[in-house]
Every structure is written in structure tokens, then in C-alpha cells.
Amino acid sequence: MNNQIKRYIVKFLTKEINSQELLELTTWLEKSDKNKNAFFKLKEIWGNLNYNSVIKNAQTHLEWEKITLKLHDKKPLSSKVIHINSAGKKKITERFGLLKRIAVILIITVGLNIGWNTFSEQKPTITYTSFNVPFGSKSFIELPDGSTVALNSGSHLRFPSHFEKENRIVYLSGEGFFKVTHKTQKPFTVSTKEMNIHVLGTEFNVMAYDDVNHTETTLNKGSIKITSPDSDVKATGIELKPNQKATKNHRTGKINIINTDSKLDSYWVENKFHFKSIPFSELIKRLERWYNVEIIVKSEYLKKTVYSGKFNNEESIWEILDAIQLTTPITYTHKLRKIYIHHKTQ
């Protein structure tokens, strides 16, 4: 990757690239899969950091060269990430996944504040990090205890710089797949708006988006306990076994337990989507988050239907919609980043 291409990538990400430069960048991308992979890795880092408006002031050659070197470095990267505390001072705390470790190289080199917000709690020794995943992306995080979380698009996770002696608590809005490190004397809790999930060491998926009318927890391995004080189970809780799903209806407060194939709810971690009889309206919300588009359904009939199907995240939104057309009576049009879906009648 030469310096000219690096400049074109920066211009593309800041939306300042002209038609001739875009043509040269496209030509370079089409030369090899290696070029495409390098470009999309950098683009993903960019999307997760989300500071497009200020990167153009950096020395692009040095910054992009360092990122490129790190992308091809087989040695483990330093597990550090920058936090900005309430006093506005930078603090280095421990351990994130590979993607965020790579991103730190760019943060340090450019020397800019980004969308990582930390703030002090009543106990001055603990700071909390708020981590947001933009639409059209997903991220992997390693927590202070070694537990890992895969976060789906449009998700928000809040967690401490280190866990206290008695417990490990994180706060989720959105969807996450957790692999929790086993610590018998230190239970792990995922707290969402509608329910809490208590574990010792296990693997499970939580879906708790604010714009969806229910919250789901699906257990893959181990055991978990669900509590929700304003629900029909109250604080006594319900214990789940592997391949069981707990769904709370936000309107009624009722929690329903069903047997299921737990893999169906965590396929998104592997860039695979497998739906079984989900409301069409929920499918649309998921597509909006995954592809960062706005989809407007112009039919009350479609909003009430259910959908089943399988996709790969490598497919474009247009390929997904074409596949849906094969089994569902829809037509679609689009203008800019808005997609309009209509009921297809005979």
C-alpha cells in the first residue's frame, strides 16, 4: 500500500474523495483480495473509533503505516486502551480484544479524544467505560477478568476498569454473546433494563435492544439464573439449562421459557443469521442495525407476518432483500440510504 493509496483511503473515509481519486482507489481494490481485505480492516477500525471529522489533521503516512504494520504483526499487541476520566485526563487501563488493541495505535499516534467515555463512581478507585458499537459493525471485547463479549451492531456496554471482590457486573443495552471466566466466589451479572442474568462461568446470548418490545436470554453452556423484579418471577428468579431461552414481554412483564437450539441466537457472532418465525418488523430492525440503513415498511400486513430464513453477513443488503422476495410477497425501492418495502399483491 503506497502513500497515495493511504491518502485516498483517508479521503474516502472523510468523504472528501473526488471522482478521479475514487476511480484510482477502486482500481487498486480490484487488483487483489489482499488489497480489499486490508481496506476493509482499516475501514472497520475507523467505524469503531468514529472520529472521522478530525483524522484529516494527522500525518496520514505515519499513522496508516503503523496500523498496517500492526495488522500484519503476528505477535500479541499491547492490551491497553485509553480512557478519558471526569477530570479530562487520559488513563491507561487493561485488556481488550485485538481490534481495540489495534485501534489504540491510531489513537495514541494521532493524539485525539474519541468516543470512549469514562467517569468516576462514588468509589474514586473505580472508573467505568462506556463502549458503543455503531450500526453496520460488531466488536469483540475482553473484560478485566478475562471474560469475552461479542457485541452486535447498535449495542452499548458499560463495565468497570476492574471488578470488585464480591461480584462482576456489566450493563448491556443491545445484543451480546458472553463467554464468562469461571470464578466460584465471584458471580458475574449482566444487567439490562428489563432483566438481570446471574452466572458463575458459562456461554450465553442476551438480546436487550431498547427499540424491541421483549428481552431474550439464550443459554449455550453452563447455567444461569434470570431475575426481574417487575416480572412474574420477581427476585426469586428462574434457572435456565443449556438450549433454553427466556423471553420477557415488556408490556405484560411475563417471562416465557422455551427449549431451543441455542446456536440460532448466536450465529451472528460468526457472521451468520438464522431466523425461525420472527416478526417481520423485528427482521427489519435487525437489517437496519447490521447494514446501517433506514428501512420503511409501507404495509401493515407485512408488519404482522413472521419470517424464517438463513443469511450470511457477507451478503449485501440487496442480496438479502432479493432472497426475502423469494419466500415473502414484497417489492422494494430505494433512494439514497432509505429503503421502502411494499406488499406485493397479485
Secondary structure, DSSP 4 states (H G I P E B T S, - for coil): --HHHHHHHHHHHTT---HHHHHHHHHHHHH-HHHHHHHHHHHHHHHHH--HHHHTTS-HHHHHHHHHHHHT--SPPP-EEEEE-TTS-EEEEE---HHHHHHHHHHHHHT---S-EEEE-SSTT-EEEEEE--TT--EEEE-TTS-EEEE-TT-EEEEESS--SS-EEEEEEEEEEEEPPP-TTS-EEEE-SS-EEEESS-EEEEEE-TTSSEEEEEEEES-EEEEETTSSSEEEEEEE-TTEEEEEETTT--EEEEE--THHHHGGGGTEEEEEEEEHHHHHHHHHHHHT-EEEE--HHHHT-EEEEEEETTS-HHHHHHHHHHHS-EEEEEETTEEEEEE---
